[in-house]
Amino acid sequence: MALREPMSWRKSSRSHQETACVEVGSVGSGAAVRDSKNLDAGYFTTTSRQWRLFIEALKADRFER
């Protein structure tokens, strides 16, 4: 099965016009993530479950700053 190219890349509304941000795109039933300041580096993909668990962890503040 061929991987579809990510669509609808977007940055967080909290990033305003900053260039050093992470962008998220949709791919299949998951998400693709890339560094907006280094598009040539490519992107990685997650399943919808992985992405949901990651977002839940962010909202629960389970990461060190």
N, C-alpha and C positions, 0 to 999 in steps of 0.2 A: 504494500500500500504506500503510495507516494504522500509525502507530507505537504500539505497545502501551505502556501505563503500566508503569513499573518496579515490580517486586515484591520483597519480602523485603529491605527496606533493613536494613543492618547497619553498625556501626562496628567499627573494629579493637579487638581485645581489649586492646591496649596503651593505648587511650584512656581506659580505666576509665570514670568517670562524667563526664568533661570534656564541656563543651557546645560548645567550639570545635573540632569534628572534621569530618572528611570521612566521608560515608556512601556506601556502594556498594550498588546494587540490581541485580537481574538484569533484562535486557530482551532478549527474543529470544535470539540466540546471543552477545550481548555484555554490556556492563555500562553502568550509569548511575551518575553521580557527582554528589553535591550537598554543599553546605555545611550542616552540621547547625544552625548558628546563624542561617542566613538561608534558610529553606525557600522563601520567596516568590521568591527569585532563580531558582528552577528548577534544572535539572540538564543535564548534557551526556551524550551517549552515545558509546560506543566499540564497535568490532567486537571479537569475541573475540580476533583476532590482535593488534590494537592493545593490548588490555588485557594479554594475555600478555607482549608485548614490554615494556610499561611495568613490570609486576611483576618481570620478569627484570632490568631496569635498576635497579630499587630494590634488589633482592637483591644485585646486583653493585656497589652503592654508586657508581653512575655519575653521581650528582647532587651538586652542591656544596651545602654546608650554610651 
